[in-house]
Amino acid sequence: MKLHSLFFTILLLLGASNVEAFFPDLVDVQAQYVPYTVADTSGLEAQVASYDAVINVPLVLNQKTFLIPGIAYHIDSIAYDREPEDFTSIRSLQSIEIPVLFVRLLPDDWSFSVRIAAGLAGDFEGFDTGLLRGMALGMVTKAFGDQFVLGVGAMASYAFGALLPLPAIYLDWTPASWFRAEAFVPGFTKVSWMPIERLELGIRADLSGNEYAIRNPEAGNDLDHIAHSLATVGVHGGVRLFSSVWLTVSGGRVVWRRVEQFDDENQTLVGGSQGLPGDWFARAGLTFRIPQ
């Protein structure tokens, strides 16, 4: 299994004992900054600023059945320094995704959820079927009282001619109203402390990344797509501004980061796998959560 594909398949679907927790946020806008770092042996330096925007529309089909369609947009904006003379720059990598989440509440605090998503990802210098991708996640969730939730399931992604299935596990432990520990394997781990109703503090570890089709004719005939993956660990905080609108900030350390280049047969190009030095990161966002 190629490690970069794991990050591409991670879908953050959260189950919980109350109905509201099944829903993703109504609106979520995020920005992340990672400073310049040496990108290859030529001395080239690259800096990536990432931006995300997500909109979801919960639809109540009946008291126990919900459908949540949405749309998500992501862009990695790349700046360079110390560029070699023969270097061909890729200034932005973008993705558009249309997900649909189905939730069915079952007896005895069980639930069943399915998320299906289709989209495009690439430099958007040209369009063909190679930009298409699809993802799916199914999960069964059980609430053990008000303090512990366990979910198990499976996910799969399809892109660039490869199908990758993976297991999925969700854990949510809330022993008190001011403390919550949450994990989605293989996506994230988060521990939160809520000293007052309007404030949230904690630590979080994330795996993230994406694959992008490259259609810039100046990028080279062998290069078909690239993958950018990273792992971060840091602190996070959130303040409720009004109603269910939250301002969030986080920062910490990029502990693992890699860029890989592939041909049209999904094989790594010679010299096309590059581990990048770790550095700090900063992230800020505005989120409109489901009203409680």
C-alpha positions as a Markdown table, in Angstrom:
| # | Residue | x | y | z |
|---|---|---|---|---|
| 1 | Met | 0.0 | 0.0 | 0.0 |
| 2 | Lys | 1.3 | 3.5 | -0.8 |
| 3 | Leu | 1.3 | 5.7 | 2.2 |
| 4 | His | 0.2 | 8.8 | 0.3 |
| 5 | Ser | -3.1 | 7.1 | -0.7 |
| 6 | Leu | -4.0 | 6.7 | 2.9 |
| 7 | Phe | -4.2 | 10.5 | 3.5 |
| 8 | Phe | -6.3 | 10.9 | 0.3 |
| 9 | Thr | -9.0 | 8.5 | 1.6 |
| 10 | Ile | -9.5 | 10.0 | 5.1 |
| 11 | Leu | -13.1 | 11.2 | 5.4 |
| 12 | Leu | -14.0 | 12.8 | 8.7 |
| 13 | Leu | -17.4 | 11.4 | 9.5 |
| 14 | Leu | -18.2 | 11.7 | 13.2 |
| 15 | Gly | -20.9 | 9.7 | 15.0 |
| 16 | Ala | -22.3 | 10.5 | 18.5 |
| 17 | Ser | -25.1 | 9.8 | 20.8 |
| 18 | Asn | -27.1 | 13.0 | 20.1 |
| 19 | Val | -28.7 | 13.7 | 16.7 |
| 20 | Glu | -26.8 | 17.0 | 16.1 |
| 21 | Ala | -23.4 | 15.4 | 16.4 |
| 22 | Phe | -24.1 | 13.3 | 13.3 |
| 23 | Phe | -24.1 | 16.4 | 11.1 |
| 24 | Pro | -21.0 | 18.1 | 9.8 |
| 25 | Asp | -20.7 | 21.8 | 10.3 |
| 26 | Leu | -23.1 | 24.0 | 8.3 |
| 27 | Val | -20.3 | 26.3 | 7.1 |
| 28 | Asp | -16.5 | 26.0 | 7.7 |
| 29 | Val | -13.8 | 28.3 | 6.3 |
| 30 | Gln | -10.2 | 27.6 | 7.2 |
| 31 | Ala | -6.7 | 28.9 | 6.3 |
| 32 | Gln | -3.4 | 27.3 | 7.1 |
| 33 | Tyr | 0.2 | 28.6 | 6.7 |
| 34 | Val | 3.4 | 26.6 | 6.6 |
| 35 | Pro | 6.6 | 28.7 | 6.1 |
| 36 | Tyr | 9.3 | 28.3 | 3.4 |
| 37 | Thr | 11.2 | 25.1 | 3.5 |
| 38 | Val | 13.9 | 23.6 | 1.3 |
| 39 | Ala | 12.1 | 21.5 | -1.3 |
| 40 | Asp | 14.9 | 19.7 | -3.2 |
| 41 | Thr | 18.7 | 19.4 | -3.5 |
| 42 | Ser | 19.0 | 22.5 | -5.8 |
| 43 | Gly | 18.2 | 24.8 | -2.9 |
| 44 | Leu | 14.7 | 25.6 | -4.1 |
| 45 | Glu | 12.4 | 26.7 | -1.3 |
| 46 | Ala | 8.6 | 26.5 | -1.3 |
| 47 | Gln | 5.9 | 27.8 | 1.0 |
| 48 | Val | 2.3 | 26.5 | 1.0 |
| 49 | Ala | -0.7 | 28.4 | 2.2 |
| 50 | Ser | -3.9 | 26.3 | 2.2 |
| 51 | Tyr | -7.5 | 27.4 | 2.2 |
| 52 | Asp | -10.7 | 25.4 | 2.6 |
| 53 | Ala | -14.4 | 26.3 | 2.4 |
| 54 | Val | -17.2 | 23.8 | 3.1 |
| 55 | Ile | -21.0 | 24.2 | 3.0 |
| 56 | Asn | -23.5 | 21.5 | 4.1 |
| 57 | Val | -27.3 | 21.4 | 4.0 |
| 58 | Pro | -28.9 | 19.0 | 6.5 |
| 59 | Leu | -32.3 | 17.6 | 5.2 |
| 60 | Val | -34.6 | 15.8 | 7.6 |
| 61 | Leu | -36.3 | 13.0 | 5.7 |
| 62 | Asn | -38.1 | 11.8 | 8.9 |
| 63 | Gln | -37.5 | 11.5 | 12.6 |
| 64 | Lys | -34.8 | 8.9 | 12.2 |
| 65 | Thr | -33.4 | 9.5 | 8.7 |
| 66 | Phe | -31.3 | 12.4 | 7.5 |
| 67 | Leu | -29.5 | 13.4 | 4.3 |
| 68 | Ile | -26.8 | 16.0 | 4.2 |
| 69 | Pro | -25.5 | 17.1 | 0.7 |
| 70 | Gly | -22.7 | 19.6 | 0.6 |
| 71 | Ile | -19.8 | 21.1 | -1.4 |
| 72 | Ala | -16.1 | 21.5 | -0.4 |
| 73 | Tyr | -13.4 | 23.5 | -2.1 |
| 74 | His | -9.6 | 23.4 | -1.3 |
| 75 | Ile | -6.6 | 25.2 | -2.7 |
| 76 | Asp | -2.9 | 25.0 | -2.0 |
| 77 | Ser | -1.3 | 28.2 | -3.0 |
| 78 | Ile | 2.5 | 27.7 | -3.5 |
| 79 | Ala | 5.2 | 30.4 | -3.5 |
| 80 | Tyr | 8.9 | 29.8 | -4.4 |
| 81 | Asp | 12.3 | 31.2 | -3.6 |
| 82 | Arg | 15.7 | 30.5 | -5.0 |
| 83 | Glu | 14.3 | 29.0 | -8.2 |
| 84 | Pro | 16.7 | 27.2 | -10.6 |
| 85 | Glu | 16.7 | 28.6 | -14.1 |
| 86 | Asp | 15.1 | 25.5 | -15.6 |
| 87 | Phe | 12.4 | 25.2 | -12.9 |
| 88 | Thr | 8.7 | 25.0 | -13.9 |
| 89 | Ser | 6.6 | 26.2 | -11.1 |
| 90 | Ile | 3.1 | 25.0 | -10.1 |
| 91 | Arg | 1.5 | 27.9 | -8.4 |
| 92 | Ser | -1.8 | 26.3 | -7.2 |
| 93 | Leu | -3.4 | 22.9 | -6.6 |
| 94 | Gln | -7.1 | 22.8 | -6.2 |
| 95 | Ser | -9.9 | 20.3 | -5.5 |
| 96 | Ile | -13.7 | 20.4 | -5.6 |
| 97 | Glu | -15.8 | 17.8 | -3.9 |
| 98 | Ile | -19.5 | 17.1 | -3.6 |
| 99 | Pro | -20.3 | 14.8 | -0.7 |
| 100 | Val | -23.6 | 13.3 | 0.4 |
| 101 | Leu | -24.0 | 11.9 | 3.9 |
| 102 | Phe | -26.9 | 9.6 | 4.8 |
| 103 | Val | -27.7 | 8.9 | 8.5 |
| 104 | Arg | -30.2 | 6.4 | 9.8 |
| 105 | Leu | -30.9 | 6.2 | 13.6 |
| 106 | Leu | -31.6 | 2.6 | 14.8 |
| 107 | Pro | -33.0 | 1.2 | 18.0 |
| 108 | Asp | -31.0 | 0.9 | 21.2 |
| 109 | Asp | -28.7 | 3.8 | 20.4 |
| 110 | Trp | -27.3 | 2.3 | 17.3 |
| 111 | Ser | -26.9 | 4.3 | 14.0 |
| 112 | Phe | -25.8 | 3.7 | 10.5 |
| 113 | Ser | -24.0 | 6.3 | 8.3 |
| 114 | Val | -22.8 | 6.3 | 4.7 |
| 115 | Arg | -20.9 | 9.1 | 3.1 |
| 116 | Ile | -20.2 | 9.2 | -0.7 |
| 117 | Ala | -18.2 | 11.9 | -2.4 |
| 118 | Ala | -17.1 | 12.6 | -5.9 |
| 119 | Gly | -14.8 | 15.4 | -7.1 |
| 120 | Leu | -12.0 | 16.8 | -9.2 |
| 121 | Ala | -8.4 | 17.5 | -8.1 |
| 122 | Gly | -5.5 | 19.0 | -10.0 |
| 123 | Asp | -3.7 | 22.1 | -11.2 |
| 124 | Phe | -6.7 | 22.9 | -13.4 |
| 125 | Glu | -4.5 | 23.7 | -16.4 |
| 126 | Gly | -6.5 | 21.2 | -18.3 |
| 127 | Phe | -9.4 | 18.9 | -17.8 |
| 128 | Asp | -9.8 | 15.1 | -18.5 |
| 129 | Thr | -11.0 | 12.0 | -16.7 |
| 130 | Gly | -7.8 | 11.8 | -14.8 |
| 131 | Leu | -8.9 | 14.6 | -12.5 |
| 132 | Leu | -11.9 | 12.6 | -11.3 |
| 133 | Arg | -11.9 | 10.9 | -7.9 |
| 134 | Gly | -14.4 | 9.1 | -5.7 |
| 135 | Met | -14.6 | 8.2 | -2.0 |
| 136 | Ala | -17.0 | 6.3 | 0.2 |
| 137 | Leu | -17.3 | 5.6 | 3.9 |
| 138 | Gly | -19.7 | 3.3 | 5.8 |
| 139 | Met | -19.9 | 3.2 | 9.6 |
| 140 | Val | -22.0 | 1.6 | 12.4 |
| 141 | Thr | -22.1 | 3.5 | 15.6 |
| 142 | Lys | -23.1 | 2.6 | 19.2 |
| 143 | Ala | -23.6 | 5.0 | 22.1 |
| 144 | Phe | -22.9 | 3.5 | 25.5 |
| 145 | Gly | -24.9 | 6.0 | 27.6 |
| 146 | Asp | -23.9 | 9.7 | 27.4 |
| 147 | Gln | -20.2 | 9.3 | 28.0 |
| 148 | Phe | -18.8 | 6.9 | 25.4 |
| 149 | Val | -19.4 | 6.3 | 21.7 |
| 150 | Leu | -17.8 | 3.7 | 19.4 |
| 151 | Gly | -18.0 | 3.5 | 15.7 |
| 152 | Val | -16.5 | 0.9 | 13.3 |
| 153 | Gly | -16.6 | 0.8 | 9.5 |
| 154 | Ala | -14.7 | 0.9 | 6.3 |
| 155 | Met | -13.7 | 3.4 | 3.7 |
| 156 | Ala | -12.4 | 3.3 | 0.1 |
| 157 | Ser | -11.1 | 5.7 | -2.4 |
| 158 | Tyr | -10.6 | 5.5 | -6.2 |
| 159 | Ala | -8.2 | 7.8 | -8.1 |
| 160 | Phe | -5.6 | 7.5 | -10.9 |
| 161 | Gly | -6.7 | 3.9 | -11.6 |
| 162 | Ala | -6.2 | 2.6 | -8.0 |
| 163 | Leu | -8.8 | 1.4 | -5.5 |
| 164 | Leu | -7.7 | 1.5 | -1.8 |
| 165 | Pro | -9.9 | 0.1 | 1.0 |
| 166 | Leu | -9.2 | 0.9 | 4.6 |
| 167 | Pro | -10.7 | 0.2 | 8.0 |
| 168 | Ala | -12.2 | 3.1 | 10.1 |
| 169 | Ile | -12.7 | 3.5 | 13.8 |
| 170 | Tyr | -14.3 | 6.3 | 15.8 |
| 171 | Leu | -14.1 | 6.9 | 19.5 |
| 172 | Asp | -15.7 | 9.6 | 21.6 |
| 173 | Trp | -15.3 | 9.8 | 25.4 |
| 174 | Thr | -17.0 | 12.6 | 27.3 |
| 175 | Pro | -16.7 | 11.8 | 31.1 |
| 176 | Ala | -17.7 | 15.4 | 32.1 |
| 177 | Ser | -19.3 | 18.4 | 30.4 |
| 178 | Trp | -15.9 | 20.2 | 30.4 |
| 179 | Phe | -13.7 | 17.4 | 28.9 |
| 180 | Arg | -13.8 | 15.4 | 25.6 |
| 181 | Ala | -11.4 | 13.0 | 24.0 |
| 182 | Glu | -12.1 | 12.1 | 20.4 |
| 183 | Ala | -10.3 | 10.1 | 17.7 |
| 184 | Phe | -11.0 | 9.0 | 14.1 |
| 185 | Val | -8.5 | 6.3 | 12.9 |
| 186 | Pro | -6.6 | 6.9 | 10.6 |
| 187 | Gly | -7.5 | 10.6 | 10.6 |
| 188 | Phe | -7.0 | 12.6 | 13.9 |
| 189 | Thr | -6.9 | 12.6 | 17.7 |
| 190 | Lys | -8.2 | 15.5 | 19.7 |
| 191 | Val | -8.5 | 16.2 | 23.4 |
| 192 | Ser | -10.5 | 19.3 | 24.4 |
| 193 | Trp | -11.1 | 21.2 | 27.7 |
| 194 | Met | -14.1 | 23.6 | 28.0 |
| 195 | Pro | -13.5 | 25.7 | 31.1 |
| 196 | Ile | -16.5 | 27.9 | 30.2 |
| 197 | Glu | -19.4 | 27.5 | 27.7 |
| 198 | Arg | -17.9 | 29.9 | 25.1 |
| 199 | Leu | -14.3 | 28.7 | 25.2 |
| 200 | Glu | -12.6 | 25.5 | 24.0 |
| 201 | Leu | -8.9 | 24.6 | 24.5 |
| 202 | Gly | -6.9 | 21.5 | 23.7 |
| 203 | Ile | -4.4 | 19.5 | 21.7 |
| 204 | Arg | -4.8 | 17.8 | 18.4 |
| 205 | Ala | -2.9 | 15.6 | 16.0 |
| 206 | Asp | -3.8 | 15.3 | 12.3 |
| 207 | Leu | -2.9 | 13.4 | 9.2 |
| 208 | Ser | -3.9 | 15.3 | 6.0 |
| 209 | Gly | -3.0 | 15.5 | 2.3 |
| 210 | Asn | -4.3 | 15.1 | -1.2 |
| 211 | Glu | -3.4 | 14.0 | -4.7 |
| 212 | Tyr | -3.6 | 16.3 | -7.7 |
| 213 | Ala | -3.5 | 15.7 | -11.5 |
| 214 | Ile | -0.9 | 17.8 | -13.2 |
| 215 | Arg | -1.9 | 19.0 | -16.7 |
| 216 | Asn | 0.6 | 21.9 | -17.1 |
| 217 | Pro | 2.4 | 21.0 | -20.4 |
| 218 | Glu | 5.6 | 22.6 | -19.1 |
| 219 | Ala | 5.7 | 20.3 | -16.1 |
| 220 | Gly | 7.2 | 17.4 | -18.2 |
| 221 | Asn | 5.8 | 14.5 | -20.1 |
| 222 | Asp | 6.4 | 11.9 | -17.4 |
| 223 | Leu | 4.6 | 13.7 | -14.6 |
| 224 | Asp | 0.9 | 12.8 | -14.3 |
| 225 | His | 0.0 | 13.6 | -10.7 |
| 226 | Ile | 1.5 | 14.5 | -7.3 |
| 227 | Ala | 0.7 | 13.8 | -3.7 |
| 228 | His | 1.3 | 16.2 | -0.8 |
| 229 | Ser | 0.9 | 14.7 | 2.7 |
| 230 | Leu | 1.7 | 16.0 | 6.2 |
| 231 | Ala | 1.2 | 15.2 | 9.9 |
| 232 | Thr | 0.8 | 17.9 | 12.5 |
| 233 | Val | 0.7 | 18.1 | 16.3 |
| 234 | Gly | -0.3 | 21.2 | 18.1 |
| 235 | Val | -2.6 | 23.2 | 20.4 |
| 236 | His | -6.0 | 24.5 | 19.4 |
| 237 | Gly | -8.5 | 27.0 | 20.8 |
| 238 | Gly | -12.0 | 28.2 | 19.9 |
| 239 | Val | -14.2 | 31.0 | 21.0 |
| 240 | Arg | -18.0 | 31.1 | 20.4 |
| 241 | Leu | -18.6 | 34.6 | 18.9 |
| 242 | Phe | -22.4 | 34.4 | 18.9 |
| 243 | Ser | -25.2 | 31.8 | 18.4 |
| 244 | Ser | -23.3 | 28.7 | 17.1 |
| 245 | Val | -20.5 | 30.6 | 15.2 |
| 246 | Trp | -17.0 | 29.8 | 16.4 |
| 247 | Leu | -13.6 | 31.4 | 15.8 |
| 248 | Thr | -10.9 | 28.8 | 16.0 |
| 249 | Val | -7.1 | 29.0 | 16.0 |
| 250 | Ser | -4.4 | 26.4 | 16.2 |
| 251 | Gly | -0.6 | 26.0 | 15.8 |
| 252 | Gly | 2.2 | 23.6 | 16.4 |
| 253 | Arg | 4.7 | 21.5 | 14.6 |
| 254 | Val | 4.7 | 19.7 | 11.2 |
| 255 | Val | 6.2 | 16.4 | 12.3 |
| 256 | Trp | 6.1 | 14.7 | 8.9 |
| 257 | Arg | 5.8 | 16.0 | 5.4 |
| 258 | Arg | 6.3 | 14.4 | 1.9 |
| 259 | Val | 5.8 | 15.3 | -1.7 |
| 260 | Glu | 5.7 | 12.5 | -4.3 |
| 261 | Gln | 5.5 | 12.6 | -8.1 |
| 262 | Phe | 3.9 | 9.8 | -10.2 |
| 263 | Asp | 3.5 | 8.9 | -13.9 |
| 264 | Asp | 0.3 | 7.9 | -15.6 |
| 265 | Glu | 0.7 | 4.3 | -14.4 |
| 266 | Asn | 0.7 | 5.5 | -10.7 |
| 267 | Gln | 4.4 | 4.7 | -10.4 |
| 268 | Thr | 6.8 | 6.9 | -8.5 |
| 269 | Leu | 9.1 | 8.9 | -10.8 |
| 270 | Val | 12.9 | 8.5 | -10.3 |
| 271 | Gly | 13.9 | 11.0 | -7.7 |
| 272 | Gly | 10.2 | 12.0 | -7.3 |
| 273 | Ser | 9.8 | 11.1 | -3.6 |
| 274 | Gln | 10.9 | 13.9 | -1.4 |
| 275 | Gly | 10.6 | 14.2 | 2.4 |
| 276 | Leu | 10.5 | 17.8 | 3.6 |
| 277 | Pro | 11.9 | 19.2 | 6.8 |
| 278 | Gly | 9.4 | 19.7 | 9.7 |
| 279 | Asp | 8.5 | 23.2 | 10.6 |
| 280 | Trp | 5.8 | 25.1 | 12.5 |
| 281 | Phe | 2.3 | 25.8 | 11.2 |
| 282 | Ala | -0.6 | 28.1 | 12.0 |
| 283 | Arg | -4.3 | 27.7 | 11.2 |
| 284 | Ala | -7.4 | 29.9 | 11.7 |
| 285 | Gly | -11.0 | 29.4 | 10.8 |
| 286 | Leu | -14.6 | 30.4 | 11.2 |
| 287 | Thr | -17.2 | 27.7 | 11.7 |
| 288 | Phe | -21.0 | 27.8 | 11.8 |
| 289 | Arg | -21.9 | 24.7 | 13.8 |
| 290 | Ile | -25.2 | 23.0 | 14.0 |
| 291 | Pro | -27.2 | 24.9 | 16.7 |
| 292 | Gln | -27.7 | 22.9 | 19.9 |
